[in-house]
Amino acid sequence: MPGRFITDRQHEDYMTLRQHHTQKIAAAKAGFSVSTGARIERDPRPPSQKRRERRHGGGKPDPLAGLWDEEIVPLIEATPGLRPIAVLEEMQYRHPDRDLSSARRTLERRMRLWRAEHGPDREVIFRQSHPPGREGMSDFFDARALGVTIAGVPLAHRIYHFTLVHSGWEHAEVVLGGESYTALAGGLQNALWLLGGAPREHRTDSLSAAFANLDRDAREDLRTRYDALCADYGMEATRNNRGIAHENGSIESRHGHLKTRLEQALLLRGSHDFDELDGWRHFVAQVVARHNARHRDRLRVERPHLQPLPARRSCDYDEARVRVTSSGGFVFRKVFYTVHSRLIGYELKLRIFDDRLELFLGGTPLETLPRGRPPAGGRGGHGYVVSYHHVIHSLRAKPQAFANLTYRDALFPRTEYRRCWDALTAAGPLRQACRIMVGLLWLAHDQTCEAELAAALSAILARGELPVLEELRSRFTRTEGDGGPDVPVCIPSAGSYDDLIQGQGAAA
């Protein structure tokens, strides 16, 4: 074959075959070309003797003569991490009078051979066996590269990913925040309860992202809570050594596979846009479920080795305390939340989940608010989770405050109300626009007709008109007689239940 030296055995076979066959047949049977056979007949010496002669002065001149032993070897001994191209550039700098442009391949080959014989010891990767039920792994990955949008708005999010190493069973869910303890604890418990058991060991990375913005005491508290969570499920909590990525290779490789499956499923769907976040969550769950169906047999082997679950879920949320200010809300992690004005001055307890905040006054639950996020890249900016239902009572008494309200744009419950505000401010005085807009929001709140009023406003704006508050108020304000049709309710006698029980006994 081209590029390969013939052996002495091939040379001997050719010479023997040549006594009874033509040059072409003898060369073919010996395993080389006719031209090689012609060279053998011109010079019948065995190949080993020719190579010894070439090694002792024959062939091309050495492009690294006077450099390899004298300069290059001491250089790579002192700095083992040098790459061949860096060494070549250094030699060209030291010896500008020598043409070393053709020496790159020679240098790469010699450095590779030298490192195999004299180089430093290299790290050995020890392949591990993974018996059923022993190990589960958790990690997060950034999912922005998938290009998912919610109602046309790009979704910045991560995906929590859990897997059983032996069977390959997986669980994945959308995480809107970062790699926090609440996201880890919630995702892990969702996976274990969906699985119906727990492995003996749970492995994560160093959890450095979850601890990034915490002080020393808070980091220690979080580690204690995580260890307690694993203890509740009978799992040993283990972590990778920081910076040693291959130690988490079982799930790192699965990250790539899951990303690929999601990308392909989105291509088959024909769109990366979802009407709402729950649609994307359901889509991810479907893709993972199809993958798990292919591992059903391996999971059937592993499931008997899993540990039973505890009687109830463990704590999977953080807690904080906030005070409601005179602005009718509180700021938590650079997001302003509104609450009912009755709570101004009170201290509330928060249960912090990845997607929601649960509010408590003492031990009494008040309400649940969606979790907000501060604007991306905005230094000093705030996000807003506000509801006009919370502040409309006070805003109705001071409608002019609506014009310069810091969270005015977040207060519109639907896009139709925002379009109405833009039309009002473009057509008339700002004072009148504030009065009409606040009146519309009060009407939507007081008569619980937010969707119906939005449809009416859309029709009015489509005709190029402006809303008239008095007309809409008379249209949507209910009177006492508008409470809906009367539904007669007939309460059966108590004796009729005895007849029902007797009838069931006869049927049995």
N, C-alpha and C positions, 0 to 999 in steps of 0.2 A: 504493500500500500504506500502511496506517496507520503513522505515525511517520516517513514519508519526504516530503521536499519535492518538489513537482512542478517540472519544468524549464521554461525559457522555450519550448523546442521543443514540449513537451506543450501548453502554453498556446496556442501558435500553431496547432498541429494541431486543438485543440478548437474554436477560433474559426472555422477554415476549415470543419470538419465541421459545425458548428452551422448553417451557411447552408443545408444540404440535409438534415439529420437532426434527429431529436428530441434533447432534452437527454440522455436515457438512452443512446441509441445513440452519440452523439458522445463522451460521457464514457467509455463502454466502449472505443471505438476509440482514444481518447487515452491510456488506461491509468490512469484514476483513477475515483473514485466520483461518483455523481450529486450528492451534497452539495457536493463540491469544484467541480463544474461550476456549481452554483447560486451559490457564492461568487464564481466568476470573472465570472458575468454581473452580479452586484451591483457588483463592482469589477474592471473589465477591464484593470487595469494588470498588466504581466508580473511574475512572482514575484521577479525580481532587484531590481526597484524597491521592492517591499514589504519585502524583507529589509534593503535599505540603510536604509529608513526605521526599521525595527525596531531596527537596529544603532545608530542615532543617537538613541535615546531612547524607542522604543516597547517593548512587552513588559513582563515582570516586572522589578522592581527587582533590582539586583545585590546578593545577600546578603553579598558580600565587599567591598563598596565601602568604600574607606578602609583596607582591611587588606591586600589582595593585594600591591600595589606597595610599600606603606609598611612592612609588617612580615613578611609571609609569604615573599616572594621573598628578602629578605636572610637570613631564617632558614634556608631550604632551600639557599641558596648556601653558607652557613657549615657546615651539617650535611647533606650530601647523602643520608644514610641514613635520614632521618626519614620515617615513614609518615604518610599523610594523617590518620589518626585521632589520632595524637599531636599533629600541628599544630593540628587542630581543638580538642582539649582545651586546648592552650596558649592559643589565642585566646579560648576561653570563660573561662579563668582570668584573662587580662589584661583582658577587657572583659565583666564580669558583667552590665552594663547592656544588652548586645545579645543578641538571640535568634538564635543560630546553629544551632539544632537542625535546620533544613532545609538547611543549607549543605554537608552532607557530600558529596553526589554532585557538587555544583559544584566543591568543593575537590579531590576525587579526579580529576575530568576536567581541571582546570587544571594540577594538579601533573604529571599524565601528559603533557600537551602541553608543559609547560615543560621537563620532563626530556628529551623528544624533541628539543627545539630547543636547549636550553642546558645540559643535564645533563652529568655526567662521562662519559668514554669507558667502555664496557662491554667485558668480556672476550668475545673471539670464539672459538668452538669450531670447530676446523679438522677437518673430516671427512677420514678417512684411507682410503686404499686398502690392502687386505690381500692381497698376492699369495700363492699357495699355497706352503706350506712355510716361510714366513718367521717367523711368530710363534705362540707358545703362551703361555698365561697360567695362573697358579696363584693360588688364594686359599682362605681358610677362611670358613665361616659357621656361626653358632650354630644348632644343630638342636633345641634344647630345645622350641621352639614347636610342633614336630610332635607332641609328646605321646606319644612312643614309650616303652613300658615293657617291661622284661625280667622275666618271671615276676611281674608286678605292681608292680615297683619302677621309678619314673621314671628314665630314662637321661639323665644330663647329659653331652652330647657335642657335638662339632663334626663337620662334614663337610669333608674336603679335596676341592677341585674344580679340575680341570684341563680346559682346552679349547683346541682349535686354532681360531684366530680365523677362518681362511678357510672351512674346511669345517663348523665347528660340532661336530666330534667331541668327546666329553666322557668324562671318567673321574671317578668320585666314590667315596670310601670313608670309613668311619666312623673318627673320631679320638677317643679317650677323653680325652686330655689337652688342653693348650692348643696355641697356634700355635708349636710348637717346631721346631728344625732337624730333629730325627729324623722328625717327622711330615711336614715338607715334603720332605725327601730321600727318605723311603720312599714317600710317595704319588707324587711326581714320577717316580721310577724305575719304580714299578709301572705308571704310565700309559704311559711311553715303551716299556717292554718289551711291554706289551699292544698298543700301537700298531704296534710294529715299526720305529720310526724316531724321529728327533728333529728339531724345527724349528731354524732358525738363531738364533732369539732366544727367550729365556724371560723373561717379564715378571712381576713380583710387585709387591705394595705395598712400603712402606718396611721391612717386617719388624720394625717396632717392638715388636710383641707378643712375638716370639721373643727379643728382646734385653732385655725389660723388667727381668728380675731378674739381669742379668749385670753384672759390673764391666767396666771399659774394656778390659782385656786379653782377657777372655772374649768380649766383643762383637767385637773385632777378629779373634780366632781363628775365631769362627763365620762372619764375613764371608769370611775367607780360605778356609774349608772350603766355603762355598757357591759361591764363585767357582771353586774347584777342581772341584767337582762339575759345574758347567756346562761347564767346559773339557774334562772327560772326555768329555762328549757333544757337544762342538763347538758349544755354544750360547753366545751372548753374553748375559750376565746384565744385565738392565735393571730399573730400579725406578721406580715412580711418585714424583712429588714429593709429599712429605708434606702431607696435608690437601687434595690436589687429587683428589677422588673420581672425577671424570669421566674422568681419564686411564686408569682401569681399568674403564671403562664396558662394554667388550666382555664382561667376565666378571661384573661386578656385575649387569647385566641378566639374564645367564644364571642367576645365583644365584636370582633371583626365579622364573624359569621352572622350575628344578629343584625348588625348594621346592613350587611349585604342583603339579608332576607327582607328587611324593612324597605330598603331601596328598591328591590325588585318588586315587592308587593305594591309600593306606591306607583311604580311605572305601569304595572298591570291595571291598577285602579284608574290610571289616566289623569290623576290630579293629586297635587300635594296640599290642596286646600280643604279644610273642614269647616263646617258651619259653626261648630262649637268644640270646646276642649274635650268634652266627654266622647265625641265622635273619634278623636285621635286616640284617646285612652282605649276605647273599645277596639279600634283597629290594631293597636299594638298587642292587646290581649289575644285577638284572633290569630295573628301571625305566630305568637309564641305557642298557642294551643295546637296549631297544625304541626309545629316542630315537635312538641311533646308527644303527639299521637304516634310519631315514628319511633319514639323511644319507649313505647308502652311495655314491651316485653322486658327490657332492661330494668324499668322501674318496678315491674312486678317482682323481680328478683330482689331489688334493693329495699322495697317497702317494709318487709318483715324485720329488717335490721334497724329500722328507724326507732327512735325513742318516742314514747307517748307524749302528747302535748299536756301542758298544765291545765288546771280547771278553767282558767280564764287568761285573757291577754295581759301582758305586763304593760307598764306605763310606756307610752311611745310618744310623749310630748314634753316640751319644755314649759316652764312656768315663769311668769313675770308679773309684776304689779305696776299699774299705771294710774295716774290721777286725771280725771276728766276736767279740762280747763274751761274757762268761760267762753271759749270758742265753740263749745258744744261737742268736743271730741278729745282725742289724745293722740300723741305722736309715739309710734313704736317702730324702731329701726328705720327711720327716715320715711315713714309712711303715716299720713294723717288719716285717722278713722273718726267718723262721726257716730255718736250714739244719741239716745233720747236726752233732751235737755233736762229732764228730771234728775239725771245723774251728775250734773255739774257739781264739782267739789268732792265727789265721792272717789274712793280708791277702789279700783277693780282688779280682780285677779284674772290673768289670762292663761289659758291653756293653748300652747302654740304648736300647731301642726304645720305640715308643709303647705297645705292648701287652704287653711282656715284658722281663725282665732275663735275660741270659745270663751265667752265673757261670764264671769261670776261676781256677784256681790256677796261677799262672805262665802257661804256654801250654797247660795241660791243661783241656779243658772239663769242668765238673762237672755242672751241671744248668741247666734253664731254669725261671724262676719267672714267674708272671703279674704284670704291672705293677699295683701298688696305687696308690690315690689317697688323700690325706688327707681327712678329713670336711669337707664343705662348710660354710664359715662358722665352723668350730670353731677358735678361737684356742688354740694350744698343744696341741691334740689330735693324736692319731696314728691313722693307718690301720694295718691289720694284714693281712699275707699270711702266714698261719701254717699249718702242717701238723702234726697230732698224730703222724705218723710220725717227725718229727724229734726230738720231745721225750719221747715216751712211755716210753723206756727210763729216763730220769731221773725222770719223773713217777711211774712205777710204784714207785720206791724212796721217794718222798716224796708220797704221794697227798693229804695234807692241804693241800699247796700249791695244789691245784686250786681250792679254795674262793674265794680272793681273787686268783687269777691275772689280771693286767691284760688279757690277751687271751683269757680263758676263753670268752667268747661266740663269738669267731672260731675257736675250736679245734674246735667241733662239726662233723664232716664232713657231717652231714645233719640235717634238722629233727627227725627221729625221736629222735636222740640228745639234742637240746635239750629236747624234750618229756619224755623220760625223766628228765633232770636236774631239771626243774621238779617232776615227780611225786615224785622221791626226796626233794628238799629239803622239799616240803610234807608228806610223810608221816612222816619220821623224823629222827633226829639228823643234823646236817650232817657229822659225822665219818664216819658210816656211808655217807651219800650219796656222799662223795668217794671212799671205798674202792670202792664198787660202780661208780661212773662210770669211774674210772680203770681198773678191771678190765675193763669192757666195751670201752673204747678199746684196751686192750692185746690183748684177744681179737680185735677187728677187725683190728688190725695184724698180730698174730702168725699168725693163721690166714687172712689175706687174705679175710675174709668180711664186709666192710663193708656191702655191699648186702643180703646175706642176713640179717645180724644186725639191720639197720634194719627189715626187713620183720617179723622176729620181735618186735622191740620194739613196733612199731606194733600188732600183733595183741594183745600182752599189755596194752598201755595201753587198747586199745579194749574189753577185757573188764573194765576197771576194776581191774586187778591191777598189782602191781609186779614188775619182773624179779628173778629169783633167779639170782645170778651163777654158783653152782655148777651149776645145771641147764643154763644156757646154755653154760657152759664144756664140760660133758660132751657137749652136743649138737653143738657146732661144732668141737671139737678132733678133728683127724684123727689116725688111727693109721697105722702103716706100711703096713697092708693096705688103706688107703683112698686109695691113690694113683691110682685109676682103673683101667680095664680094660687088660690087657696087649695091646699091638698088635704082632703078629709082623711083622718086617721081613725080607724076603727080598732079599739083595744079589745082583744078577745077576753072572754071570761077565764078565770083560773081553772074551772072545771074542764075546759076544752083540752088542757094539757094532759089530764088523766086519760082522756080518750085517745090522744096521740100516743101515749106510752103503751096503752093496751094494744093499739093497732100495730106498733112495732114489735111487740112480743108475739102477736099472732103470726106476723110475717116471718119471724125467726123460726 
